C-alpha cells in the first residue's frame, strides 16, 4: 500500500506544482516508485509534464496505487470542502509557503484549521519556496513563518531558492534534496511510526 502526500496551500502561486514535480524526481532518483497526481483544475503539472517529461525510472504522472509514494498536486484552495477532501484522503500534507510574501504566511492559520477539521493527513512541515535571500523583506518573512510554525509545533524546511521553478524543468543543484531526504525518512522509511517534528 502506498503512502500519499498532498501538497496544499489556500493561496495561488506558492509553488505547489514545482514542489510536486521536483520532490517526485528527487525521491525517484533515490530509488522509490513515485506517482505524481494532478488534482489542480488548471492542470499545470500535467501540461508541464507533456512538454518536459522527466525520464526517471520509477517516476510517473497519473493516479497509480502501485507505488511507494503518491504526491498530490492541488489547486489554490478557497473551497473548504474540497480542501478537507484532499486532507482526508492523504496520509501526510506538505505546505509550500512563498516568500517573501506576507499573504502566503497569513493564509496558514486557515490551512491549520482545515487540518484540524479533516482529522486526516498529518502535517510534515512548511516549505519556504521562491526564497529571495538578498531581498530585505525575506528576513522578516522567514521570521514570521518561523514564529507561526513554532506556535503550531510545525517543522520549517530549509528554503528553496527563487530560481527553482517548473520553467527551468531541471534539477540543477538538487534544490529539493533536503526535503526529499526528510520526507523519505518520515514517509517511506517509517510511515507507521513517524510523527511530524
C-alpha positions in Angstrom: 0.0 0.0 0.0 1.4 3.4 -1.0 1.7 6.5 1.2 0.1 9.7 0.0 1.4 13.2 0.4 -0.8 16.1 -0.5 0.8 19.5 -1.4 -1.7 22.1 -0.3 -2.0 25.9 0.3 -5.0 28.2 0.1 -3.2 30.8 -2.0 -2.2 30.6 -5.6 1.4 30.8 -6.9 3.2 29.4 -3.9 5.0 26.6 -5.8 2.7 23.6 -5.3 3.3 22.1 -8.8 7.0 22.8 -8.7 7.2 21.1 -5.4 5.3 18.0 -6.6 7.5 17.8 -9.8 10.8 18.4 -8.1 10.2 16.3 -5.0 8.9 13.4 -7.0 12.0 13.5 -9.1 14.3 13.6 -6.1 12.5 10.6 -4.5 12.6 8.6 -7.7 16.3 9.3 -8.1 16.6 7.7 -4.6 15.0 4.5 -5.9 11.4 5.0 -4.8 8.4 4.4 -7.1 6.5 7.7 -7.2 3.3 8.7 -8.8 2.5 12.4 -9.3 -1.2 13.1 -9.3 -2.6 16.4 -10.7 -5.8 17.5 -8.9 -5.4 21.1 -9.9 -8.2 22.1 -12.2 -5.7 24.2 -14.2 -3.7 21.0 -14.9 -0.4 23.0 -14.7 1.6 20.0 -13.7 0.2 17.8 -16.5 0.9 20.4 -19.1 4.5 20.8 -18.0 4.9 17.0 -17.9 3.7 16.8 -21.5 6.4 19.2 -22.7 9.1 18.2 -20.2 8.6 14.6 -19.1 11.2 13.5 -16.6 12.7 10.3 -17.8 13.5 8.9 -14.4 12.8 5.2 -13.7 10.0 4.8 -11.1 8.5 8.3 -11.7 5.2 8.6 -13.5 2.3 11.1 -13.8 -1.1 9.5 -13.0 -3.2 8.1 -10.2 -1.2 4.9 -9.7 -1.7 2.9 -6.5 1.2 0.5 -7.2 3.9 2.9 -6.0 5.7 3.7 -2.7 4.5 7.3 -2.7 1.7 9.3 -4.3 2.4 13.0 -4.3 -0.8 15.0 -5.0 -0.8 18.5 -6.6 -3.8 20.6 -5.6 -5.4 23.9 -6.8 -5.2 27.2 -4.9 -8.0 26.3 -2.5 -10.7 28.6 -1.2 -13.3 25.8 -1.1 -13.0 24.3 2.4 -15.0 21.2 1.5 -12.6 20.4 -1.4 -9.6 21.1 0.8 -10.9 18.9 3.6 -11.4 16.1 1.0 -7.7 16.4 -0.1 -6.6 16.2 3.5 -8.8 13.3 4.4 -7.6 11.2 1.5 -3.9 11.8 2.3 -1.5 10.4 4.9 0.6 13.5 5.1 0.5 17.1 4.0 3.3 19.4 2.9 2.7 23.2 2.7 4.8 25.3 0.3 4.9 28.9 1.5 6.1 31.5 -1.0 8.4 34.2 0.2 8.9 36.9 0.7 5.1 37.3 0.6 3.0 38.1 3.6 -0.2 36.8 2.1 1.3 33.3 1.8 2.1 33.3 5.6 -1.2 35.0 6.5 -3.2 32.1 4.9 -1.6 29.4 7.1 -4.0 29.7 10.1 -6.8 28.8 7.7 -4.9 25.8 6.5 -4.2 24.7 10.1 -7.9 24.9 10.8 -8.6 22.6 7.8 -6.0 20.1 9.0 -7.7 20.1 12.4 -11.2 19.7 10.9 -10.1 17.0 8.4 -8.7 14.8 11.1 -6.8 13.0 8.4 -3.4 14.0 7.0 -0.6 14.8 9.4 1.4 17.9 8.6 5.1 17.1 7.8 6.1 20.8 7.6 6.2 24.2 5.9 8.5 24.5 2.9 9.6 28.1 2.1 9.6 28.4 -1.7 10.8 31.1 -4.2 13.1 32.4 -1.5 15.0 35.6 -2.4 17.8 35.5 0.1 19.1 39.0 -0.8 15.8 40.8 -0.5 15.4 42.8 2.7 11.9 41.6 3.4 13.0 37.9 3.2 14.4 38.0 6.7 11.2 39.4 8.1 9.1 37.0 6.2 11.1 34.0 7.4 10.9 35.3 11.0 7.1 35.4 10.7 7.0 31.9 9.2 9.1 30.5 12.0 7.1 32.3 14.7 3.8 30.8 13.3 5.4 27.4 12.9 6.7 27.5 16.4 3.2 28.4 17.7 1.8 25.3 15.9 4.7 23.0 16.6 5.4 22.6 12.8 8.8 22.0 11.1 10.1 24.6 8.7 12.3 23.1 6.0 15.3 24.9 4.6 14.1 27.4 2.0 14.2 26.6 -1.7 15.6 29.5 -3.8 13.6 31.6 -6.3 15.4 30.0 -9.3 13.9 26.6 -8.7 10.8 26.7 -10.9 9.0 24.5 -13.3 10.0 26.9 -16.0 13.6 25.6 -15.6 12.3 22.0 -15.6 15.8 20.8 -14.3 17.2 19.6 -11.1 20.3 21.7 -11.2 21.8 21.8 -7.7 19.0 19.5 -6.4 17.2 22.2 -4.5 14.6 19.8 -3.1 17.1 17.2 -1.9 16.9 18.2 1.8 13.1 18.0 1.7 13.3 14.7 -0.2 15.6 13.3 2.5 13.4 14.3 5.3 10.3 13.0 3.6 12.0 9.8 2.6 12.8 9.2 6.2 9.4 10.2 7.6 7.1 8.8 4.9 8.9 6.0 3.2 11.2 4.5 5.8 9.0 4.6 8.9 5.5 5.6 7.8 3.7 3.8 10.6 5.7 5.4 13.5 6.6 8.8 12.1 5.3 12.0 13.7 5.8 15.5 12.4 8.5 17.5 14.1 
